[in-house]
Amino acid sequence: MTSNRPYLLRAIYDWISDNGLTPYVLVDAGQPGVRVPAHVVKNGQVVLNLAMRAVANLDLGNDRISFQARFSGVSQSIVIPVQAVLALYAQENGQGMMFPADENDAPAANAAEESDNAADGPESTGGDDDRPKRGAPHLRVVK
């Protein structure tokens, strides 16, 4: 089956927007395919405002989120693969959805296993120590 993540992202985005709140997305900037200005990345992550008043040409696709946004007055094209999204939440109250980190690490773990299986002996490099470490997202659960 295909991933349910893009469908959940669209639903949560609509829910947040329909309630008059500001949708923010937390992104793992170290994931392949993430295109964001380097100066907004902090600790390997970036939080972006997805409100309609803050972005142009927002496309919440099945493979990626793309839009135009201004940073320091300069328009930038932003691309976020869906698997790089760690959370989507309302800025005002923190309600939204976090996505498990194990889903994000699965492709990297599979690639590491394949490289370990393909390598014969000391030429093998890589493993868990080569992956960038990321801190826990700073969200709180509201019930």
C-alpha positions as CSV (number, residue, x, y, z in Angstrom):
1,M,0.0,0.0,0.0
2,T,1.1,3.6,-0.5
3,S,2.0,5.7,2.5
4,N,-0.9,7.4,4.4
5,R,1.4,10.3,5.3
6,P,0.4,12.7,2.4
7,Y,-3.3,12.1,3.1
8,L,-2.9,12.8,6.8
9,L,-0.9,15.9,6.0
10,R,-3.6,17.3,3.8
11,A,-6.3,16.4,6.3
12,I,-4.5,18.0,9.3
13,Y,-3.6,21.1,7.1
14,D,-7.3,21.5,6.2
15,W,-8.4,21.0,9.8
16,I,-6.0,23.6,11.1
17,S,-6.8,26.1,8.4
18,D,-10.6,25.6,8.7
19,N,-10.3,26.5,12.4
20,G,-8.6,29.8,11.6
21,L,-5.2,28.7,13.0
22,T,-1.7,28.9,11.4
23,P,-0.3,25.6,10.1
24,Y,3.4,25.1,10.8
25,V,5.4,22.2,9.5
26,L,8.5,20.7,11.2
27,V,10.9,19.3,8.7
28,D,14.0,17.1,9.0
29,A,16.3,19.3,6.8
30,G,18.9,16.5,6.5
31,Q,16.6,14.2,4.5
32,P,17.4,13.9,0.8
33,G,15.5,16.2,-1.5
34,V,14.7,18.9,1.1
35,R,15.2,22.3,-0.5
36,V,15.1,25.2,2.1
37,P,17.4,28.1,2.6
38,A,20.4,27.0,4.7
39,H,20.1,30.0,7.1
40,V,16.7,28.9,8.4
41,V,17.9,25.4,9.4
42,K,18.6,24.9,13.1
43,N,19.9,21.6,14.5
44,G,19.1,19.9,11.3
45,Q,15.4,20.9,11.4
46,V,13.3,23.8,10.2
47,V,9.9,25.0,11.1
48,L,7.9,26.7,8.3
49,N,4.7,28.6,8.2
50,L,2.3,27.1,5.6
51,A,-0.5,29.6,6.0
52,M,-2.0,30.8,2.7
53,R,-1.0,34.4,3.6
54,A,2.6,33.2,4.1
55,V,3.1,31.1,1.0
56,A,2.3,31.1,-2.7
57,N,1.5,28.1,-5.0
58,L,1.2,25.6,-2.1
59,D,1.1,22.0,-3.4
60,L,0.5,19.3,-0.9
61,G,1.3,16.4,-3.2
62,N,1.7,12.7,-2.6
63,D,5.5,12.8,-2.8
64,R,6.4,16.3,-1.8
65,I,5.2,19.6,-0.5
66,S,6.2,22.6,-2.6
67,F,5.6,26.3,-2.4
68,Q,7.1,29.8,-2.8
69,A,8.0,31.8,0.3
70,R,9.9,34.9,1.2
71,F,12.9,34.8,3.4
72,S,14.5,38.1,4.2
73,G,12.5,39.6,1.4
74,V,13.7,37.2,-1.2
75,S,11.3,34.7,-2.8
76,Q,12.5,31.1,-2.6
77,S,11.2,27.9,-4.0
78,I,10.7,25.3,-1.2
79,V,10.5,21.6,-1.7
80,I,9.9,19.1,1.1
81,P,9.6,15.4,0.5
82,V,6.7,14.0,2.4
83,Q,8.9,11.6,4.3
84,A,11.0,14.6,5.7
85,V,7.9,16.0,7.5
86,L,8.2,15.3,11.3
87,A,5.1,17.2,12.4
88,L,2.3,19.4,11.2
89,Y,0.6,21.5,14.0
90,A,-1.2,24.8,14.7
91,Q,1.2,27.5,15.9
92,E,-1.3,29.0,18.3
93,N,-2.0,25.9,20.4
94,G,0.4,23.1,19.3
95,Q,-2.4,20.8,18.2
96,G,-1.7,18.6,15.2
97,M,0.2,15.5,14.4
98,M,3.7,14.2,14.8
99,F,5.0,11.5,12.6
100,P,7.1,8.6,14.0
101,A,10.8,8.9,13.4
102,D,11.1,5.2,12.6
103,E,9.2,5.8,9.4
104,N,11.7,8.5,8.4
105,D,14.7,6.2,9.2
106,A,13.4,3.1,7.4
107,P,14.9,3.9,4.0
108,A,18.2,4.8,5.6
109,A,18.2,1.6,7.7
110,N,17.3,-0.6,4.7
111,A,20.2,1.1,2.7
112,A,22.6,0.4,5.5
113,E,21.6,-3.2,5.7
114,E,22.0,-3.7,1.9
115,S,25.4,-2.1,2.0
116,D,26.5,-4.3,4.9
117,N,25.2,-7.4,3.1
118,A,27.0,-6.4,-0.2
119,A,30.3,-5.5,1.4
120,D,33.0,-8.2,2.0
121,G,35.2,-7.3,4.9
122,P,37.1,-4.2,5.9
123,E,36.1,-2.0,3.0
124,S,32.7,-1.7,4.5
125,T,32.0,1.7,6.0
126,G,28.8,3.2,7.3
127,G,26.3,2.2,9.8
128,D,24.4,4.1,12.5
129,D,27.3,6.3,13.5
130,D,27.4,8.0,10.0
131,R,23.8,9.2,10.2
132,P,23.2,12.7,11.5
133,K,21.8,12.9,14.9
134,R,18.6,14.9,15.4
135,G,17.0,16.1,18.5
136,A,13.4,15.5,19.5
137,P,10.8,17.9,18.2
138,H,9.6,20.4,20.7
139,L,5.9,19.8,20.7
140,R,3.6,18.9,23.5
141,V,0.6,16.6,23.5
142,V,-2.7,18.3,24.2
143,K,-5.6,16.2,25.2
